[in-house]
């Protein structure tokens, strides 16, 4: 017979699932919350970074215990423009997520297994065991049914540079690199004077990832700056969806009875693939509302509103992929980074105002007008 052990059972111990568990522990400690995760470590092997302004003040207690690195600002560089922005920047390491969640939940609430069958109130594990709960929340990663996607692909490594790298703050986008194959930038996070996380990132049409090429790119980038790498560690790869359009009803059918969170529910920024602001907002909402008797319906309603709100960002993603020729795609972001800092902060947080949206498109477009008009007519 199935055994009911939980009020809420979260499938997936990544960023979205971990934040939900932490928010509920802080605000609803009377509830029994469990996580099903097949990996030995929650969070996998990831870094998540965010601007302090991405998280509402009342929600910072959820994410603050996870922050490992902090900087007062960051820099961007493009072929014809460079700039420092005075916005506090933070990074989370998956090791810290694992540590904090495991310290918050008792060991019996973290089930090391894969869910092979899921209903609104149960999960069948790969061992054959069935766990039941008042509600199940599926946070196991993205689904692509009904979505039109481009891809942001990356490989990052922690470089150990004994003589020092000279960076005091992150370089969130160094796009003053070769742009012949489409939009590309290098991302740098200085963890210490001699440790630098360097990530080579591409926006392309397909999800294929040439890992050896990106490793070589990182080595070339370091050599051009005179950095002598003693060793490399902490390698991370990813293929993140960039949402250009699609059909929400196909992505999340109305008769799907399982609640979703994170990328599985479409809770990410359509253009940047940025998920942390939405993951924190979702965790906060869940802890405040937690409609256990109608969780699937409530999370779908929230995801549908997020889809409606994201039409503008999907349009910008189409502009990047279809209105700009690959070697010129960087111009879209270069132009964006000439705009006022508060506007940029609101955009990344997913809180752009109507005035912001008008301002982003005002003036001469960085792509051919005929191509921009064609993209404007497409489904959003």
C-alpha positions as CSV (number, residue, x, y, z in Angstrom):
1,X,0.0,0.0,0.0
2,X,1.3,3.5,-0.7
3,X,2.4,5.4,2.4
4,X,1.6,9.1,2.8
5,X,4.6,10.9,4.3
6,X,4.3,14.4,3.0
7,X,2.0,17.4,2.8
8,X,4.0,18.4,-0.4
9,X,6.4,16.2,-2.4
10,X,8.8,18.1,-4.6
11,X,10.2,16.2,-7.6
12,X,13.7,17.6,-8.4
13,X,16.2,19.1,-6.0
14,X,17.6,21.8,-8.3
15,X,17.3,25.6,-7.8
16,X,13.5,25.8,-8.2
17,X,12.8,22.8,-6.0
18,X,15.4,23.8,-3.4
19,X,14.1,27.3,-3.1
20,X,10.5,26.0,-2.7
21,X,11.6,23.8,0.1
22,X,13.5,26.6,1.9
23,X,10.7,29.1,1.6
24,X,8.2,26.6,3.0
25,X,10.6,25.7,5.9
26,X,10.8,29.4,6.7
27,X,7.2,30.4,6.4
28,X,5.2,27.1,6.9
29,X,7.4,25.0,9.2
30,X,4.4,23.0,10.4
31,X,4.2,21.3,6.9
32,X,6.0,18.1,6.0
33,X,7.8,18.8,2.8
34,X,9.9,16.2,0.9
35,X,12.2,16.2,-2.1
36,X,12.8,13.3,-4.6
37,X,16.2,13.7,-6.3
38,X,18.2,10.9,-8.0
39,X,21.6,12.7,-7.8
40,X,23.9,12.4,-4.8
41,X,24.0,16.2,-4.5
42,X,21.0,18.6,-4.7
43,X,21.5,21.3,-7.3
44,X,23.8,19.2,-9.5
45,X,27.0,21.1,-10.6
46,X,25.8,24.7,-11.2
47,X,26.4,28.3,-10.5
48,X,23.5,30.7,-10.4
49,X,24.1,34.4,-10.4
50,X,21.7,37.3,-10.0
51,X,21.4,41.0,-9.4
52,X,20.4,42.0,-5.9
53,X,17.6,44.0,-7.4
54,X,16.1,40.8,-8.9
55,X,14.8,39.7,-5.5
56,X,12.2,41.7,-3.5
57,X,13.3,42.7,0.0
58,X,10.8,40.5,1.7
59,X,12.1,37.5,-0.3
60,X,15.8,37.9,0.3
61,X,15.7,35.7,3.4
62,X,14.9,32.8,1.1
63,X,18.0,33.2,-1.0
64,X,20.5,34.9,1.3
65,X,21.7,31.7,3.0
66,X,22.7,30.4,-0.4
67,X,24.9,33.3,-1.6
68,X,28.6,32.5,-1.7
69,X,30.1,35.4,-3.7
70,X,29.1,39.1,-3.7
71,X,30.3,42.1,-5.7
72,X,29.1,45.8,-5.7
73,X,28.9,46.1,-9.5
74,X,29.7,44.5,-12.8
75,X,31.0,45.3,-16.3
76,X,29.9,44.7,-19.9
77,X,32.0,45.1,-23.1
78,X,31.0,45.1,-26.7
79,X,32.9,45.9,-30.0
80,X,31.8,49.6,-29.9
81,X,30.8,50.1,-26.2
82,X,31.9,49.2,-22.7
83,X,30.4,50.1,-19.4
84,X,30.5,49.5,-15.6
85,X,27.1,49.2,-13.9
86,X,26.6,50.0,-10.3
87,X,24.2,47.0,-9.5
88,X,25.1,44.6,-6.8
89,X,25.8,41.1,-8.1
90,X,25.6,37.7,-6.3
91,X,26.4,34.1,-7.0
92,X,25.2,30.8,-5.6
93,X,27.1,27.5,-5.8
94,X,25.3,24.2,-6.0
95,X,27.4,22.9,-3.1
96,X,25.9,25.6,-0.9
97,X,22.3,24.8,-2.1
98,X,22.9,21.2,-1.2
99,X,24.4,22.1,2.2
100,X,21.6,24.5,3.2
101,X,18.7,22.4,2.0
102,X,20.1,19.2,3.6
103,X,20.6,21.1,6.9
104,X,17.0,22.4,6.7
105,X,15.2,19.2,5.9
106,X,15.6,16.1,8.0
107,X,17.3,13.2,6.1
108,X,14.2,11.1,5.7
109,X,12.6,14.0,3.8
110,X,15.2,13.8,1.0
111,X,14.5,10.7,-1.0
112,X,17.4,9.7,-3.3
113,X,15.6,8.1,-6.2
114,X,14.1,8.9,-9.6
115,X,10.3,9.4,-10.1
116,X,9.2,7.2,-13.0
117,X,5.4,7.7,-12.5
118,X,3.7,10.8,-11.3
119,X,0.2,11.8,-10.4
120,X,-1.2,14.9,-8.6
121,X,-0.8,13.1,-5.2
122,X,1.8,10.4,-5.7
123,X,5.2,9.5,-7.2
124,X,6.3,6.0,-8.2
125,X,10.0,5.6,-7.7
126,X,12.4,3.6,-9.8
127,X,12.6,1.1,-7.0
128,X,8.8,0.5,-7.3
129,X,8.0,2.2,-4.1
130,X,5.1,4.7,-4.2
131,X,5.1,7.9,-2.1
132,X,1.9,9.7,-1.6
133,X,1.3,13.3,-0.5
134,X,-1.4,15.9,-0.3
135,X,0.1,17.4,-3.4
136,X,3.0,16.8,-5.8
137,X,5.1,19.6,-7.4
138,X,7.1,18.6,-10.4
139,X,10.3,20.7,-10.6
140,X,12.5,18.3,-12.6
141,X,13.6,20.6,-15.4
142,X,12.3,21.9,-18.8
143,X,9.7,20.5,-21.2
144,X,9.6,21.6,-24.8
145,X,6.3,20.5,-26.2
146,X,4.7,23.3,-28.1
147,X,7.6,25.7,-27.7
148,X,9.6,27.5,-30.4
149,X,13.2,27.8,-29.1
150,X,16.6,29.1,-29.8
151,X,19.4,28.2,-27.4
152,X,22.0,29.7,-25.1
153,X,24.8,27.2,-24.8
154,X,27.8,27.5,-22.5
155,X,30.8,25.8,-21.0
156,X,32.5,27.3,-17.9
157,X,35.7,26.5,-16.0
158,X,37.3,27.7,-12.8
159,X,40.7,28.9,-13.7
160,X,43.5,28.9,-11.1
161,X,45.9,31.7,-12.0
162,X,48.7,32.0,-9.4
163,X,50.0,35.4,-10.7
164,X,46.5,36.9,-10.4
165,X,43.9,37.8,-13.0
166,X,43.4,41.5,-12.1
167,X,39.6,41.5,-12.1
168,X,37.8,42.9,-9.0
169,X,34.2,42.6,-10.3
170,X,32.4,40.3,-12.7
171,X,32.4,40.8,-16.4
172,X,28.8,39.7,-17.1
173,X,29.2,40.0,-20.9
174,X,32.5,40.4,-22.8
175,X,31.1,40.5,-26.3
176,X,34.3,42.1,-27.7
177,X,35.2,38.6,-29.0
178,X,34.7,36.9,-32.4
179,X,31.0,37.3,-33.5
180,X,31.2,35.5,-36.8
181,X,28.9,32.6,-35.8
182,X,26.3,34.5,-34.0
183,X,26.0,36.3,-30.6
184,X,28.8,35.2,-28.3
185,X,30.2,36.5,-25.1
186,X,32.6,35.5,-22.3
187,X,31.4,35.7,-18.7
188,X,34.0,36.1,-15.9
189,X,33.4,35.8,-12.1
190,X,36.4,36.6,-9.8
191,X,36.1,34.2,-6.9
192,X,39.4,35.3,-5.4
193,X,42.5,37.2,-6.7
194,X,43.8,33.9,-8.2
195,X,40.5,32.1,-9.0
196,X,38.4,33.1,-12.0
197,X,35.4,31.4,-13.3
198,X,35.3,31.9,-17.1
199,X,32.3,30.8,-19.2
200,X,32.1,30.9,-23.0
201,X,28.5,31.4,-24.2
202,X,26.8,31.3,-27.6
203,X,23.2,32.0,-28.7
204,X,22.5,29.6,-31.6
205,X,19.6,28.0,-33.3
206,X,20.3,24.4,-32.2
207,X,21.1,22.8,-28.8
208,X,24.3,21.0,-30.0
209,X,27.3,21.9,-27.8
210,X,30.9,21.6,-29.0
211,X,32.6,21.2,-25.7
212,X,36.2,21.0,-27.0
213,X,35.8,24.2,-29.0
214,X,34.6,26.1,-26.0
215,X,37.4,24.7,-23.8
216,X,39.8,26.0,-26.5
217,X,38.1,29.3,-26.6
218,X,38.6,29.7,-22.8
219,X,42.3,28.9,-23.2
220,X,42.6,31.4,-26.0
221,X,40.7,34.1,-24.1
222,X,43.0,33.6,-21.1
223,X,46.2,33.7,-23.2
224,X,45.1,36.9,-24.9
225,X,44.9,38.5,-21.4
226,X,48.2,37.1,-20.3
227,X,46.7,34.8,-17.7
228,X,48.9,31.8,-17.0
229,X,46.5,28.9,-16.1
230,X,48.0,26.5,-13.5
231,X,45.0,24.3,-13.6
232,X,41.3,24.2,-14.4
233,X,38.5,22.8,-12.3
234,X,34.7,23.0,-11.7
235,X,33.6,22.5,-15.3
236,X,30.0,23.3,-16.0
237,X,28.0,23.0,-19.2
238,X,24.5,23.9,-20.2
239,X,22.0,24.3,-23.0
240,X,19.3,26.8,-21.9
241,X,16.2,27.5,-23.9
242,X,15.6,30.9,-25.4
243,X,11.8,31.2,-26.0
244,X,10.8,32.8,-29.3
245,X,7.1,31.7,-29.4
246,X,4.9,28.7,-29.2
247,X,1.5,27.4,-27.9
248,X,1.0,27.5,-24.2
249,X,-2.0,25.1,-24.4
250,X,0.3,22.4,-26.0
251,X,3.1,23.2,-23.5
252,X,0.8,22.7,-20.5
253,X,-2.5,21.1,-21.4
254,X,-5.5,22.0,-19.3
255,X,-6.0,18.3,-18.4
256,X,-2.5,17.9,-17.0
257,X,-3.2,17.2,-13.3
258,X,0.4,17.6,-12.0
259,X,1.6,20.9,-10.6
260,X,4.8,22.3,-12.0
261,X,7.6,24.7,-10.9
262,X,10.8,26.0,-12.4
263,X,11.6,25.6,-16.1
264,X,9.2,22.7,-16.3
265,X,6.4,25.2,-15.8
266,X,8.0,27.8,-18.1
267,X,9.1,30.0,-15.2
268,X,12.2,31.6,-16.8
269,X,13.1,34.8,-18.7
270,X,12.3,34.1,-22.4
271,X,15.3,36.0,-23.8
272,X,18.0,35.5,-21.2
273,X,17.0,32.1,-20.0
274,X,17.4,33.6,-16.6
275,X,15.5,31.6,-14.0
276,X,16.4,32.7,-10.5
277,X,14.1,35.8,-10.1
278,X,11.1,33.7,-11.2
279,X,12.2,30.8,-9.0
280,X,12.4,33.0,-5.9
281,X,9.0,34.7,-6.7
282,X,7.4,31.3,-7.2
283,X,8.8,29.9,-3.9
284,X,7.6,33.0,-2.1
285,X,4.1,32.7,-3.6
286,X,4.0,29.0,-2.9
287,X,4.9,29.5,0.8
288,X,2.3,32.3,1.2
289,X,-0.6,30.6,-0.7
290,X,0.1,26.8,-1.0
291,X,-3.2,25.8,-2.4
292,X,-2.7,22.1,-1.8
293,X,-6.2,21.1,-2.9
294,X,-5.8,22.8,-6.3
295,X,-2.0,23.1,-6.7
296,X,-1.9,22.0,-10.4
297,X,-4.6,24.4,-11.4
298,X,-3.0,27.3,-9.4
299,X,0.5,26.7,-10.8
300,X,-0.9,26.5,-14.3
301,X,-2.8,29.7,-13.8
302,X,0.5,31.4,-12.6
303,X,2.4,29.9,-15.6
304,X,-0.2,31.1,-18.1
305,X,0.0,34.7,-16.6
306,X,3.8,34.5,-16.9
307,X,3.4,33.4,-20.5
308,X,1.1,36.4,-21.3
309,X,3.5,38.8,-19.5
310,X,6.5,37.4,-21.6
311,X,5.1,38.3,-25.0
312,X,7.5,41.2,-25.3
313,X,10.6,39.3,-24.4
314,X,9.6,36.5,-26.9
315,X,9.4,39.2,-29.5
316,X,12.9,40.5,-28.6
317,X,14.2,36.9,-28.8
318,X,12.8,36.6,-32.3
319,X,14.5,39.9,-33.2
320,X,17.8,38.5,-32.0
321,X,17.5,35.2,-33.8
322,X,15.6,36.1,-37.0
323,X,15.9,39.8,-37.6
324,X,19.6,40.1,-37.1
325,X,22.2,38.3,-39.2
326,X,24.5,36.1,-37.0
327,X,27.6,38.4,-37.1
328,X,25.5,41.4,-36.3
329,X,23.4,40.0,-33.4
330,X,25.6,41.5,-30.8
331,X,24.3,45.0,-31.9
332,X,20.9,44.2,-30.3
333,X,22.6,43.7,-26.8
334,X,25.1,46.5,-27.4
335,X,22.3,48.9,-28.0
336,X,20.4,47.7,-24.9
337,X,23.4,48.3,-22.7
338,X,23.4,51.9,-23.6
339,X,20.1,52.4,-21.8
340,X,19.6,53.7,-18.2
341,X,20.7,51.3,-15.4
342,X,17.3,51.1,-13.7
343,X,15.7,50.0,-16.9
344,X,18.3,47.3,-17.4
345,X,17.7,46.1,-13.8
346,X,14.0,45.9,-14.3
347,X,14.4,44.0,-17.6
348,X,16.6,41.3,-16.0
349,X,14.2,41.0,-13.1
350,X,11.2,40.5,-15.4
351,X,9.6,43.7,-14.3
352,X,9.8,45.9,-17.4
353,X,7.2,48.7,-17.5
354,X,5.3,49.8,-20.6
355,X,7.6,52.9,-20.7
356,X,10.6,50.6,-20.5
357,X,9.4,48.5,-23.5
358,X,8.8,51.6,-25.6
359,X,12.2,53.0,-24.6
360,X,14.0,49.7,-25.6
361,X,12.5,49.9,-29.1
362,X,12.8,53.7,-29.6
363,X,15.2,55.1,-32.1
364,X,16.9,53.5,-35.0
365,X,16.7,49.7,-34.7
366,X,20.0,47.7,-34.6
367,X,18.6,45.3,-37.2
368,X,17.2,45.9,-40.8
369,X,13.8,47.5,-40.6
370,X,12.3,45.1,-43.1
371,X,13.4,42.1,-41.0
372,X,12.1,43.8,-37.8
373,X,8.7,44.4,-39.3
374,X,8.5,40.7,-40.4
375,X,9.3,39.5,-36.9
376,X,6.8,41.9,-35.4
377,X,4.0,40.2,-37.4
378,X,4.8,36.7,-36.1
379,X,3.0,34.9,-33.4
380,X,4.1,35.8,-29.9
